[in-house]
């Protein structure tokens, strides 16, 4: 685990907490949305890297299949870039109701 994974976890928690301020948005929903941001980012990075490897240049259509970024190019670093905020957001959504219940 490197510093970018910690940064992603903290940014994910920030997104989760900000979205949870909206009416009718729970910590579970806001956490899922925060993780979706990082998942989409990683998929887009994989698609970009594949396109560049295949000789793509700006202005051209990317030579990448529709779901190729989902199943190609994943390695431990990119998995942890999504998994770190997922675990952090999950733990926050799990912990807050428990803390609230103990205070009552």
DRENPA-3360 file (N, C-alpha, C; in nm, 2 decimals, always signed):
BEGIN
1 = XXXXXXXX = +0.09/-0.12/+0.00/+0.00/+0.00/+0.00/+0.09/+0.12/+0.00 ~ +0.06/+0.22/-0.09/+0.14/+0.34/-0.09/+0.05/+0.46/-0.06 ~ +0.11/+0.58/-0.07/+0.04/+0.70/-0.02/-0.08/+0.73/-0.11 ~ -0.08/+0.69/-0.24/-0.20/+0.72/-0.32/-0.32/+0.65/-0.27 ~ -0.30/+0.53/-0.21/-0.42/+0.45/-0.16/-0.48/+0.52/-0.04 ~ -0.39/+0.57/+0.05/-0.44/+0.65/+0.16/-0.51/+0.78/+0.12 ~ -0.45/+0.84/+0.02/-0.52/+0.96/-0.04/-0.66/+0.93/-0.09 ~ -0.66/+0.82/-0.17/-0.79/+0.78/-0.23/-0.89/+0.75/-0.12;
9 = XXXXXXXX = -0.85/+0.69/-0.01/-0.94/+0.65/+0.10/-0.99/+0.78/+0.16 ~ -0.90/+0.88/+0.19/-0.94/+1.00/+0.25/-1.04/+1.09/+0.16 ~ -1.00/+1.09/+0.03/-1.09/+1.16/-0.06/-1.23/+1.09/-0.07 ~ -1.23/+0.96/-0.07/-1.35/+0.88/-0.07/-1.44/+0.92/+0.05 ~ -1.37/+0.92/+0.17/-1.45/+0.96/+0.29/-1.50/+1.10/+0.28 ~ -1.42/+1.19/+0.22/-1.47/+1.33/+0.21/-1.59/+1.34/+0.12 ~ -1.59/+1.26/+0.01/-1.70/+1.26/-0.08/-1.82/+1.20/-0.01 ~ -1.80/+1.09/+0.06/-1.91/+1.02/+0.13/-1.97/+1.12/+0.23;
17 = XXXXXXXX = -1.89/+1.19/+0.31/-1.95/+1.28/+0.41/-2.02/+1.40/+0.35 ~ -1.96/+1.45/+0.24/-2.03/+1.57/+0.18/-2.16/+1.52/+0.12 ~ -2.17/+1.41/+0.05/-2.29/+1.37/-0.01/-2.40/+1.33/+0.10 ~ -2.35/+1.28/+0.21/-2.44/+1.24/+0.32/-2.51/+1.36/+0.38 ~ -2.46/+1.48/+0.36/-2.53/+1.60/+0.40/-2.66/+1.63/+0.33 ~ -2.67/+1.58/+0.21/-2.79/+1.60/+0.13/-2.91/+1.52/+0.19 ~ -3.03/+1.58/+0.17/-3.14/+1.51/+0.23/-3.16/+1.37/+0.17 ~ -3.20/+1.28/+0.25/-3.24/+1.14/+0.20/-3.12/+1.06/+0.15;
25 = XXXXXXXX = -3.00/+1.11/+0.17/-2.88/+1.03/+0.12/-2.81/+0.97/+0.25 ~ -2.81/+0.84/+0.26/-2.75/+0.78/+0.37/-2.60/+0.76/+0.35 ~ -2.53/+0.72/+0.45/-2.39/+0.70/+0.44/-2.36/+0.58/+0.35 ~ -2.45/+0.49/+0.34/-2.43/+0.37/+0.25/-2.44/+0.42/+0.11 ~ -2.54/+0.50/+0.07/-2.55/+0.55/-0.06/-2.44/+0.64/-0.10 ~ -2.40/+0.73/-0.01/-2.30/+0.82/-0.05/-2.16/+0.75/-0.06 ~ -2.14/+0.65/+0.02/-2.02/+0.57/+0.01/-2.01/+0.49/-0.12 ~ -2.13/+0.44/-0.16/-2.13/+0.37/-0.29/-2.10/+0.46/-0.41;
33 = XXXXXXXX = -2.15/+0.59/-0.40/-2.13/+0.68/-0.50/-1.98/+0.73/-0.50 ~ -1.92/+0.74/-0.38/-1.78/+0.77/-0.38/-1.69/+0.66/-0.44 ~ -1.72/+0.54/-0.41/-1.65/+0.43/-0.46/-1.67/+0.42/-0.62 ~ -1.79/+0.45/-0.66/-1.81/+0.45/-0.81/-1.73/+0.55/-0.88 ~ -1.70/+0.67/-0.82/-1.61/+0.77/-0.88/-1.47/+0.71/-0.90 ~ -1.42/+0.64/-0.80/-1.28/+0.58/-0.82/-1.28/+0.46/-0.91 ~ -1.39/+0.38/-0.91/-1.40/+0.27/-1.01/-1.40/+0.32/-1.15 ~ -1.48/+0.43/-1.18/-1.49/+0.49/-1.31/-1.36/+0.54/-1.35;
41 = XXXXXXXX = -1.29/+0.61/-1.26/-1.16/+0.66/-1.29/-1.06/+0.56/-1.33 ~ -1.05/+0.45/-1.25/-0.96/+0.34/-1.29/-0.99/+0.27/-1.42 ~ -1.12/+0.25/-1.45/-1.16/+0.20/-1.58/-1.12/+0.29/-1.69 ~ -1.14/+0.42/-1.68/-1.10/+0.52/-1.78/-0.95/+0.52/-1.80 ~ -0.87/+0.51/-1.69/-0.73/+0.50/-1.70/-0.68/+0.37/-1.78 ~ -0.75/+0.26/-1.75/-0.71/+0.14/-1.83/-0.74/+0.15/-1.98 ~ -0.86/+0.21/-2.01/-0.89/+0.23/-2.15/-0.79/+0.33/-2.22 ~ -0.75/+0.43/-2.15/-0.66/+0.53/-2.20/-0.52/+0.46/-2.23;
49 = XXXXXXXX = -0.47/+0.38/-2.13/-0.35/+0.31/-2.15/-0.35/+0.21/-2.26 ~ -0.46/+0.14/-2.28/-0.48/+0.04/-2.39/-0.48/+0.12/-2.52 ~ -0.55/+0.23/-2.53/-0.56/+0.30/-2.65/-0.42/+0.36/-2.69 ~ -0.34/+0.41/-2.60/-0.21/+0.46/-2.63/-0.12/+0.34/-2.67 ~ -0.13/+0.23/-2.61/-0.05/+0.11/-2.65/-0.08/+0.07/-2.80 ~ -0.20/+0.10/-2.84/-0.24/+0.06/-2.98/-0.22/+0.17/-3.08 ~ -0.15/+0.27/-3.04/-0.12/+0.38/-3.14/-0.22/+0.49/-3.15 ~ -0.31/+0.50/-3.05/-0.41/+0.61/-3.06/-0.35/+0.74/-3.03;
57 = XXXXXXXX = -0.40/+0.84/-3.10/-0.36/+0.98/-3.08/-0.48/+1.07/-3.06 ~ -0.47/+1.18/-3.00/-0.58/+1.27/-2.97/-0.65/+1.30/-3.10 ~ -0.78/+1.31/-3.10/-0.86/+1.34/-3.22/-0.91/+1.21/-3.29 ~ -0.85/+1.10/-3.26/-0.90/+0.97/-3.32/-1.00/+0.90/-3.23 ~ -1.07/+0.81/-3.29/-1.16/+0.72/-3.20/-1.07/+0.62/-3.13 ~ -1.09/+0.60/-3.01/-1.01/+0.51/-2.93/-1.03/+0.36/-2.98 ~ -0.92/+0.29/-3.01/-0.94/+0.15/-3.05/-0.95/+0.05/-2.93 ~ -1.06/+0.08/-2.85/-1.08/+0.00/-2.73/-1.22/-0.05/-2.73;
65 = XXXXXXXX = -1.24/-0.18/-2.70/-1.37/-0.23/-2.69/-1.46/-0.17/-2.58 ~ -1.59/-0.19/-2.58/-1.68/-0.12/-2.49/-1.65/-0.15/-2.35 ~ -1.62/-0.28/-2.31/-1.59/-0.31/-2.17/-1.45/-0.35/-2.15 ~ -1.36/-0.32/-2.24/-1.23/-0.37/-2.23/-1.15/-0.31/-2.11 ~ -1.18/-0.19/-2.07/-1.12/-0.13/-1.95/-1.16/-0.19/-1.82 ~ -1.28/-0.26/-1.83/-1.33/-0.33/-1.71/-1.25/-0.46/-1.67 ~ -1.21/-0.53/-1.78/-1.15/-0.66/-1.75/-1.00/-0.67/-1.80 ~ -0.94/-0.56/-1.85/-0.81/-0.56/-1.90/-0.72/-0.46/-1.82;
73 = XXXXXXXX = -0.60/-0.49/-1.79/-0.51/-0.40/-1.73/-0.51/-0.38/-1.58 ~ -0.59/-0.46/-1.51/-0.59/-0.45/-1.37/-0.47/-0.51/-1.30 ~ -0.41/-0.45/-1.21/-0.30/-0.50/-1.13/-0.32/-0.46/-0.98 ~ -0.24/-0.50/-0.90/-0.26/-0.48/-0.75/-0.28/-0.33/-0.72 ~ -0.20/-0.24/-0.78/-0.21/-0.10/-0.75/-0.34/-0.04/-0.79 ~ -0.39/-0.08/-0.91/-0.52/-0.03/-0.95/-0.64/-0.09/-0.87 ~ -0.62/-0.21/-0.83/-0.73/-0.27/-0.74/-0.73/-0.20/-0.61 ~ -0.61/-0.17/-0.55/-0.61/-0.10/-0.42/-0.65/+0.04/-0.43;
81 = XXXXXXXX = -0.64/+0.10/-0.55/-0.69/+0.24/-0.57/-0.84/+0.24/-0.56 ~ -0.91/+0.13/-0.58/-1.06/+0.12/-0.57/-1.09/+0.06/-0.43 ~ -1.01/-0.04/-0.39/-1.04/-0.11/-0.27/-1.02/-0.02/-0.14 ~ -0.92/+0.06/-0.14/-0.90/+0.15/-0.02/-1.01/+0.24/+0.01 ~ -1.07/+0.31/-0.09/-1.19/+0.40/-0.05/-1.31/+0.31/-0.02 ~ -1.32/+0.19/-0.09/-1.43/+0.11/-0.06/-1.43/+0.06/+0.08 ~ -1.32/+0.02/+0.13/-1.31/-0.03/+0.27/-1.33/+0.08/+0.37 ~ -1.27/+0.20/+0.34/-1.29/+0.32/+0.43/-1.43/+0.36/+0.44;
89 = XXXXXXXX = -1.50/+0.37/+0.32/-1.64/+0.41/+0.32/-1.73/+0.31/+0.39 ~ -1.70/+0.18/+0.37/-1.78/+0.08/+0.43/-1.76/+0.08/+0.58 ~ -1.64/+0.10/+0.63/-1.62/+0.10/+0.77/-1.69/+0.23/+0.84 ~ -1.69/+0.34/+0.77/-1.75/+0.46/+0.82/-1.90/+0.44/+0.83 ~ -1.96/+0.38/+0.72/-2.11/+0.36/+0.72/-2.15/+0.26/+0.82 ~ -2.06/+0.16/+0.85/-2.09/+0.06/+0.95/-2.07/+0.12/+1.09 ~ -1.97/+0.20/+1.11/-1.94/+0.25/+1.25/-2.03/+0.36/+1.30 ~ -2.08/+0.45/+1.21/-2.16/+0.56/+1.26/-2.29/+0.52/+1.33;
97 = XXXXXXXX = -2.37/+0.42/+1.28/-2.49/+0.38/+1.35/-2.45/+0.32/+1.49 ~ -2.34/+0.24/+1.49/-2.30/+0.18/+1.62/-2.26/+0.28/+1.72 ~ -2.19/+0.39/+1.68/-2.15/+0.49/+1.77/-2.28/+0.57/+1.82 ~ -2.37/+0.60/+1.73/-2.49/+0.67/+1.77/-2.57/+0.59/+1.87 ~ -2.58/+0.46/+1.84/-2.65/+0.37/+1.93/-2.59/+0.37/+2.07 ~ -2.46/+0.37/+2.08/-2.40/+0.36/+2.21/-2.41/+0.49/+2.29 ~ -2.43/+0.60/+2.22/-2.44/+0.73/+2.29/-2.58/+0.75/+2.35 ~ -2.68/+0.67/+2.30/-2.82/+0.69/+2.35/-2.84/+0.61/+2.47;
% end
